[in-house]
Amino acid sequence: MDDIHRMKFSPPDDTAMLPWYQGAFTHGFIALHPFFTVEGLDPTSCDHGTLVLTGSHRPKDVDLLKWMDEQAATRRTGKEIPGGSLADITKRFSRRIGWREICKEVGLHDHRELDRALRTNIKGLRRELEDQDAAERLVTYCNRQSIFLPTEGDFQPTMEAEIVSMFQNAGLSEILVGDEFDEDEKLISLASLANSSPWETRDDFPKWGARRLMAPDHSLLVWVHWDSFYTAIFGTAQRLRDLRLSEGFEGFWCSEENTTYWLMQDAVPLVQ
């Protein structure tokens, strides 16, 4: 992979992130997806979060895709707020809750344990890595407090305004928005993104959704990983110098050893 393409993608899951970029990016920040509340709104009344399905529950004579669609339709039945509307409400009215606070309330040692609980909840880990007890405590607490869990693999409505501000503070007026597989990239003005409309409802983004945001000169890259509860921000020292990422996002600066699955590595302290 040549340098210009390396500067457009996330590394393989088992590869240390910063070394993989081979100096093209000198720093990486892991911005954790916030938990949140919306006053007067119960998460159980909303079509929100990952629909977790187990293949063994599918009837043998039913097509897989048809069965998945039926299960999704069943979950939507009776919901007060559909997904697209919830994204709009979230972006306008949510109150963010950080991972530090959730760890304290649920009795988890650090953000790695919380990440493990979140991934366990969506069945995103091998069985030997799961922590079912922590996942159950987390879900029980959040349901009791009407707290929405963050979602994985997508830019969060709770973070969109800060992401736009970050690119603007870097001196940019437009960015490249790409899908996961480099099949579609669009040049979008930041002015058009700096409003209250959630990104998932836009019709000018790549067909398969936005998974990568890039400075046109490839000095700044932001991506989400399909099975992860964070947004990664990588850039050159010059580009990141005055952005003060820890003021807009809760997270940590990557070590040279951090891979996509940093939950299995030594903890890097949160900077906010």
Secondary structure as GFF3:
##gff-version 3
##sequence-region A 1 272
A	DSSP	alpha_helix	3	6	.	.	.	ID=ss1
A	DSSP	alpha_helix	17	20	.	.	.	ID=ss2
A	DSSP	beta_strand	27	32	.	.	.	ID=ss3
A	DSSP	beta_strand	35	37	.	.	.	ID=ss4
A	DSSP	three_ten_helix	43	45	.	.	.	ID=ss5
A	DSSP	three_ten_helix	55	57	.	.	.	ID=ss6
A	DSSP	alpha_helix	64	76	.	.	.	ID=ss7
A	DSSP	alpha_helix	83	93	.	.	.	ID=ss8
A	DSSP	beta_strand	95	97	.	.	.	ID=ss9
A	DSSP	alpha_helix	99	106	.	.	.	ID=ss10
A	DSSP	alpha_helix	111	121	.	.	.	ID=ss11
A	DSSP	three_ten_helix	127	129	.	.	.	ID=ss12
A	DSSP	alpha_helix	132	144	.	.	.	ID=ss13
A	DSSP	alpha_helix	160	169	.	.	.	ID=ss14
A	DSSP	beta_strand	174	178	.	.	.	ID=ss15
A	DSSP	beta_strand	185	189	.	.	.	ID=ss16
A	DSSP	alpha_helix	190	193	.	.	.	ID=ss17
A	DSSP	three_ten_helix	199	201	.	.	.	ID=ss18
A	DSSP	beta_strand	212	214	.	.	.	ID=ss19
A	DSSP	beta_strand	220	224	.	.	.	ID=ss20
A	DSSP	beta_strand	230	235	.	.	.	ID=ss21
A	DSSP	alpha_helix	237	240	.	.	.	ID=ss22
A	DSSP	alpha_helix	245	248	.	.	.	ID=ss23
A	DSSP	beta_strand	251	253	.	.	.	ID=ss24
A	DSSP	three_ten_helix	262	264	.	.	.	ID=ss25
###
